[in-house]
Amino acid sequence: MSGLPRAQWAMELVLGLQALFVKELEGVAVGVSFDESTWLRDEGRHGGGNRFSSGGNDFFDRASVNVSQIYYDDLPEKKLGSATALSTIIHPRNPYAPSMHMHISWTEMKSGHGYWRMMADLNPSIENESDTEAFRRCLQRVAPAQYDEASAQGDRYFYIPALGRHRGVAHFYLEGYSSDDAQEDRDLARALGRAAIEAYVTILRNGIVAHVDVSESDRAAQLAYHTLYFFQVLTLDRGTTSGLLVHDQNDLGIMGSLPSHVDRAMLASWRGRLPAPQWALLDGLLDVLTEGVTSRVDDAVKVAIASVVRAHYHAYPEAIKLQATGGVTPPTVENHR
């Protein structure tokens, strides 16, 4: 663990949220458990992390609750002191139970400057407006002063220009957040995480109970939405791309947000809508997916995808400017140099 006191507080915070979320999810998914795996950055000299994952069962398509902490205590030339994060995505099996993404992280520079990133968004395949409003209300309740700005940042960040639509609903995104009260900021991060978990678990339980019978058209809607999610994450998401560009020691963890199957033909149909050179990125992604309507995204495919993304931005470094922004663009890769 980092020797920086604020990094230690952040690690305690995200580990607590991780444990709470896994416990609550296992409480809803009776008989389903999460498996823990760990990874090390540079054999542990510069941190690492753990993830609890589940999938391929009757309840979860894919679920991943990740915690990581990177630090460079022994490298004085590095500007970054520590980066501590909880990043989680839940893709339920039932199309009427929405996916949920949440990210809470603390970044601290060796200069002493530090800031939070707080994200939470609901991602339904088949939207239930009452669920959307319930999720929004829970975020408004815990962050009344920040909600309007966070909602606006989230709406900008999760917009997909090529498709003219958003990924997900009820977006909350604060980037580079810090106030004059460090304790108040930590309390906000913890409260936001707990509120999002509580609201989502209720939505998840209700969606499954209310929709036991699922049709083929429901499954088709879910596959289409999972395909859109895959497209947004791999062509626009700065967090995913930055993680892959910083190091190659946790590719499966970084790719843990991807659903188990996507529609390759649908992805291919969007190629002409992308600006140059992002069509080349999509070509590379299509090359590692199997032919057919339903392409499986297994661990081998995830590793191949990570290599495709990394190679693309090494070949076209200016393409990073085409990625999503909520209005505040974090210098994540630069921080690690």
KAURSUL-V655242 format. One record per pair of residues at least 12 apart in sequence whose ideal C-beta (glycine too) atoms are under 6 Angstrom apart, sorted by the first residue. I is the first residue (numbers start at 0). J is the second residue. If there is no record, write none. Layout:
i = {I:I}
j = {J:J}
This chain:
i = {1:1:2:3:3:3:5:6:6:6:9:9:10:10:12:13:13:14:16:16:17:17:17:20:20:21:21:21:23:23:27:27:27:28:31:31:31:33:33:34:35:35:36:37:38:40:40:45:45:46:46:46:48:48:49:50:50:50:51:58:60:60:60:60:61:61:61:62:63:63:64:65:65:66:67:68:69:78:79:79:80:80:80:81:82:83:84:85:86:87:88:88:90:93:94:94:94:94:94:94:95:95:95:96:96:96:97:97:97:98:99:99:100:101:101:102:103:103:103:104:114:114:114:115:115:115:116:117:117:117:118:119:119:120:120:121:121:121:121:122:124:124:124:125:130:131:131:133:134:134:135:137:137:138:141:141:141:149:149:149:152:152:152:153:153:153:154:155:155:156:156:156:157:159:161:161:166:172:174:174:174:175:222:225:225:226:226:226:229:229:232:234:235:235:237:241:241:243:243:243:244:245:250:250:251:254:254:257:259:260:260:261:262:263:263:267:276:276:280:283:284:287:287}
j = {70:81:72:80:81:107:107:81:83:107:83:105:68:83:189:66:85:66:85:192:64:66:85:64:196:33:51:64:196:200:200:203:204:58:53:56:58:51:53:52:49:51:50:49:249:69:248:69:71:68:69:70:66:67:66:63:65:252:64:92:90:92:258:259:90:258:259:89:88:255:87:86:252:85:84:83:82:108:334:335:107:108:109:107:106:105:104:103:102:101:100:256:258:207:124:125:213:217:220:221:125:206:210:203:206:207:121:122:123:122:121:199:120:119:195:118:117:188:192:116:175:176:177:176:184:188:174:173:188:191:172:171:195:167:170:134:167:168:169:167:220:221:224:220:202:168:169:198:169:198:169:194:198:171:190:191:194:171:172:173:172:325:326:170:171:172:170:325:326:172:323:325:170:231:272:273:231:325:325:327:329:327:262:258:261:261:262:265:257:261:256:277:322:323:322:331:332:305:308:309:332:335:302:305:301:301:305:296:296:293:295:294:292:288:294:285:315:318:311:307:307:300:303}
